Amino acid sequence: MIRISRRRRLNLQEYQNIIIGGSIHEGMIQRSVFKFCENNLEVLLQKQVGLFVCCMDSDANEQELIQRAFPEKLVDNALASGFFGGELNIKKMNLLQKIMTRKAARLQKEPDIDFQKILDFAQKIQEL
């Protein structure tokens, strides 16, 4: 497992299967994840790729989030994609994020992680 935001260079040629994912904040995935996919798109299109997102909004359109999070060609080429739910981590939020979260009345202490979707995604990847 490699944290994209902390790696400048990565040789993707040595991998056959690649799983890329991140969390959704205000409708968008982290910029580092999207840029990584854009910058390595040609190589990623030659690999077996799985994509996933995590998000607290259980009413969100899962496919739409995936479409916005990753380059279109990569989504079309992906062998598996998943939406795994999420959790709000107050300790990692800045003051503005905390205020917005409370104001929107979305503050939940319990994670809303869909473990069955994670297992289904893993099973699909394992079958490749």
Secondary structure, DSSP 8 states (H G I E B T S, - for coil): ---GGG-S---GGG-SEEEEEEEEETTEE-HHHHHHHHHTHHHHTTSEEEEEEE-S-TTS-HHHHHHHHS-HHHHHH-SEEEE-EE---GGG--HHHHHHHHHTT---SS-EE-HHHHHHHHHHHHT-
